[in-house]
């Protein structure tokens, strides 16, 4: 009789969580800011603390805009929604890789809003009272899955328009 084979479960490797740098005795912010609150602010999410050379390169990339030495930049600002990485960000991160800057995860740009000014598309952007290290953090619990047994009642309750012709009721 042949020996019975045992099952060995696979080892799953997940990408590391975004850094907080909290364990670093020289605590650095999770998000670096470049620019000026009066003009435009670039928020950079690094995967590891950047070197001085990386910071100089990023400043050059952003048109010579200096690194803002604060962890919080008072606003208000308009910028992309935290949950929506923009195509601009994807391109900007790829440019940093081509420049030899390692482990940049996201770069977004924020524009200042004058008092009472709208001036942004609420479908794509949101208003930020201030920029801080948690601007890209999404802390939302998903709703549980609900079984829909009456599509017409669900339509009405959710304010949707689903044609009765397409439902299976």
Buried (B, 14 or more C-beta within 10 A) or exposed (E): EEEEEEEEEEEEEEEEEBBEBEEEEEEBBBBBBBBEBEEBBBBBBBBBBBEEEBBEBBBEBBEEBEBBEEBEBEBBBBBBBBEEBBEEBEEBBEEBEEBEBEBBBBBBBBBBBEEEEEEBEEEEBBBBEEBBBEBBEEEEEEEEEEEEEEBEEBBEEEEEEEEEEEEEE
